[in-house]
């Protein structure tokens, strides 16, 4: 039970403040058509503080469950580009290779 929280508690508070910012709320509304839900960041901050202060097993489990959920959510996103296994064959050629210079 002496393990530290996964993040510094101030990180959760910073995420909560960022989530509640006008800029983030506008961006989220523009992107998704809804206001962001920031409650989980606040709950995680409170759980983190409880874990630090009293080593509460309930707070520890709550925070770990939330972090696992975030990691699982990130896995749902596929990369925009496929990662290369090898460099392109012509990586060593000048960038304007095959294109005539502008006249």
C-alpha positions in Angstrom: 0.0 0.0 0.0 3.1 2.2 0.1 3.2 2.6 -3.6 3.0 6.2 -5.0 0.1 7.2 -7.2 0.7 6.7 -11.0 1.0 10.4 -11.4 1.7 13.4 -9.2 -1.6 14.6 -7.8 -1.0 18.1 -9.3 -1.1 16.5 -12.8 -4.7 15.5 -12.2 -5.6 19.0 -11.0 -3.8 20.5 -14.1 -5.8 18.2 -16.4 -9.0 19.2 -14.7 -8.2 22.9 -15.1 -7.2 22.4 -18.7 -10.4 20.4 -19.3 -12.5 23.2 -17.9 -10.7 26.0 -19.8 -12.7 28.0 -22.3 -10.3 27.1 -25.1 -10.7 23.3 -24.5 -14.4 23.5 -24.1 -14.8 25.4 -27.3 -12.5 22.9 -29.1 -14.3 19.9 -27.7 -17.7 21.4 -28.6 -16.5 22.2 -32.1 -15.0 18.7 -32.6 -17.6 16.5 -30.9 -20.7 18.8 -30.6 -20.8 18.4 -26.8 -19.1 19.9 -23.7 -16.3 17.8 -22.3 -16.9 15.9 -19.1 -14.2 16.9 -16.6 -15.6 15.1 -13.6 -13.2 12.1 -13.8 -10.2 14.3 -13.6 -11.5 15.9 -10.4 -12.4 12.5 -8.9 -8.9 11.2 -9.8 -7.4 14.3 -8.1 -9.4 13.6 -4.9 -8.5 9.8 -5.1 -4.8 10.7 -5.5 -4.9 13.0 -2.5 -6.6 10.3 -0.4 -4.1 7.7 -1.6 -1.2 10.0 -0.6 -2.6 11.0 2.8 -4.2 7.9 4.2 -3.0 5.1 1.8 -6.7 4.4 1.2 -7.1 1.1 -0.7 -10.3 2.3 -2.2 -8.7 5.4 -3.5 -5.8 3.4 -4.9 -8.2 1.0 -6.7 -10.3 3.9 -8.0 -7.2 5.7 -9.4 -5.7 2.6 -10.9 -9.0 1.7 -12.6 -9.3 5.1 -14.1 -5.7 5.0 -15.4 -6.3 1.6 -16.9 -9.4 3.0 -18.6 -7.4 5.8 -20.1 -4.8 3.4 -21.5 -7.4 1.1 -22.9 -9.1 4.1 -24.6 -5.9 5.2 -26.2 -5.5 1.7 -27.8 -8.8 2.3 -29.7 -7.2 4.9 -31.9 -5.4 3.6 -34.9 -2.3 5.5 -36.2 -2.9 7.9 -39.1 0.2 6.7 -40.9 1.6 3.2 -41.2 5.0 2.9 -39.5 7.8 2.0 -41.8 10.0 -1.0 -41.2 12.8 0.2 -43.5 13.7 3.6 -45.0 12.6 4.3 -48.6 14.9 3.0 -51.3 15.7 6.5 -52.6 16.2 8.1 -49.1 19.7 9.2 -50.0 18.7 11.2 -53.2 18.1 14.9 -53.2 14.5 15.9 -52.5 14.0 17.3 -56.0 15.0 14.0 -57.7 12.9 13.5 -60.8 11.3 17.0 -60.6 12.7 19.6 -63.0 13.6 22.9 -61.2 11.1 25.7 -61.7 12.2 28.2 -64.5 
